[in-house]
Amino acid sequence: MTEQTSPLLRNLRRSGVWFVASALVLAASSIGLSRFLETETPAVSLALDPLNVNALIGGITGDLNDTSNTPDFDALLAKAEGALRFDVADARLYSLIGEIKYRQGKKEEAYDFFDQARKLSKTEIHALQRSIGHSIETGDLSKAVGEIDILLRRWPDRFPAIAQGLPTILSSPDGYQAVLAAIKAEAPWRASLFVALGKTSEGLDFANRLLLDLTGSSAPPNSSELSRVIYEHIRQKKFEQAYRLFLFSLSDQERKLGGYIFNSTFEPVPSGKPFDWQIGEKSGLEVTFVTSQDAVEGEAGATIRFLNTPVKNASLQQYIELPPGSYKISLNASARNLKLPKELFWSIRCLGPSGEIARFNIPEGTYNRKALSQDFSVGPAGCPMQLLRLETAAIAESWRFRYVGTLVMHKLSIERLSS
């Protein structure tokens, strides 16, 4: 467009409005570019727009977190206080000033600013974390748990930041009761709590106690929580505690399935707990549990159908606890056209230095309710707990060794022999 065809443009230029409009466009562009750069390059962002609070906070935070240089606290404080004059309602600025004062050793002043930040925004993350630490330090553990609940409801990924304070909180009766009340109320961080507690011996003891106290409440332990804590007991070689927790967690109906082998008839009610049946990856086979009420032609139990492919691992197992002594393992099974090129067997291995103490082979062929048994013993030392596992002897998945047919295990049991 030329000046000859645009009299309005000529008039704007003469009146100076053109200059003002151009300046406004340039300012708007600078603000937009500043917003774009505020996260990655806050210094450049501030140069474009000195009033960009996000860039200012990002820059000061970066300087505070820079371990290669000693921050100039006075200069950073002046910047933050200067920004506060233009934005008195930004909780992040109060929190930032509080952090600077905290690092200067002015903790009382710092906590005043953290408190003000939380008045403006109860979920301001940094003020919350400092307040949690302060509440733990001063022994106000009920308050600490309340603040943790607020923090994790808004910022669930921040659990690792507060995990180190959990032993102190749970060691106090007030703190323990506050945590128990929160997880009874189905706090969304309940699962993360049990994960964190399971990582240390001390934490695992608290996790065990919490699960026991939750039993019978309106929010009882679920199978996932119980399984995790039981597994952690086993990992930390606390075998007795693991087994006791499993037994304690059983319902009246589940107690009927008890024995040296839990659910020896393979009823289709797996809980996923380590002392119950666990079915792993099922490459090359199908595993199904059928109750006696639903069985066809008497084929109740665990049905394993091999798919004419290599099978390296049958992946059916459970942990068991056998005291030292002599035992007999018995299997009642049926088979149809069962071909086992590299053997199929039950093994019993010690979770200790003794290793495998029994191997019970399953025969090939076709048969109906065949009774099989084998004697074995558990020594007085080196075998505090055992793993019962269905395995194949295949080392590699070679197509020369394909497993074919169907096996139905009606009952697998262990009984103790009199000495």
Secondary structure, 3 states (H helix, E strand, C coil): CCHHHCHHHHHHHHHCHHHHHHHHHHHHHHHHHHHHHCCCCHHHHHHHCCCCHHHHHHHHHHHHHCCCCCCCHHHHHHHHHHHHHHCCCCHHHHHHHHHHHHHCCCHHHHHHHHHHHHHHCCCCHHHHHHHHHHHHHCCCHHHHHHHHHHHHHHCHHHHHHHHCCHHHHHHCHHHHHHHHHHHHCCCCCHHHHHHHHCCCHHHHHHHHHHHHHHCCCCCCCCHHHHHHHHHHHHHCCCHHHHHHHHHHCCCHHHHCCCCCCCCCCCCCCCCCCCCCCEECCCCCEEEEEECCCCCCCCCCEEEEEEEEECCCCCCEEEEECCCCEEEEEEEEEEEEEEECCCCEEEEEEECCCCCEEEEEECCCEEEEEEEEEEEEEECCCCCCCEEEEEEECCCCCCCCCCEEEEEEEEEEEEEECCC
